Amino acid sequence: MLQLVTQKELEALLTREHPFWAPQAVQQRAQEYHDTMDARLDALLRSYLDTGETANFRQGEFSVIQIQRMRPGRSYFTALTLMDAYLKDAVNGRALILRR
């Protein structure tokens, strides 16, 4: 669960990244991220929202910056969500990260 980032901030971030999503979908996804995202990513996301800084975090075979750079156009927030999936389940997370 995220402590440093509010659901409303996540909604604003998701709206910027996915301008064509329905408001209800944005709200539901933001709540899901807020309630379930690994706490180790909280400070990175807070810093990103405050300063735009893309701090790195490494776990196992991946880092957030590495995940972001693996596919052109992948946002830092998307890389954070993929790292979150990897932290929760390394096999499934790895598959999501490497999926084309």
Salt bridges, closest charged atoms under 4 A:
GLU9 OE2 - ARG46 NH2 2.81
GLU11 OE1 - LYS8 NZ 3.62
ASP35 OD1 - HIS34 ND1 3.32
ASP38 OD1 - ARG40 NE 2.92
ASP50 OD1 - ARG46 NH2 2.81
GLU61 OE2 - ARG94 NE 3.03
ASP84 OD2 - LYS88 NZ 2.72
